[in-house]
């Protein structure tokens, strides 16, 4: 029983290592990186007109 658990853990660790190495070596291209940056980018100035009050309504 212990051998089976150790084998499953070893396979999972090996798969995680291979996946990590693959992501590190291949990595995203500069185009993909630029697309991700554009998607997650936040505006520097926020529109504060007609906003909700920031005080509690007791």
C-alpha positions, 0 to 999 in steps of 0.5 A, spaced: 500 500 500 505 504 501 509 503 495 502 504 491 502 511 494 509 513 493 509 511 486 503 515 485 506 521 488 512 520 484 508 520 478 505 527 480 511 530 482 515 528 475 509 530 471 509 537 475 516 538 474 516 536 466 510 541 466 514 547 470 520 546 465 516 546 459 512 552 461 519 555 463 523 553 457 517 555 452 514 561 455 509 566 452 511 569 446 512 577 446 505 578 442 502 573 447 505 577 453 503 584 450 496 581 449 496 579 456 499 586 458 493 590 454 488 585 457 490 586 465 492 593 464 488 598 469 487 605 467 491 611 471 486 616 472 479 613 474 473 617 472 470 619 479 463 623 476 457 620 479 460 615 483 457 612 490 458 615 496 463 612 501 460 612 507 455 607 511 448 608 511 446 607 518 
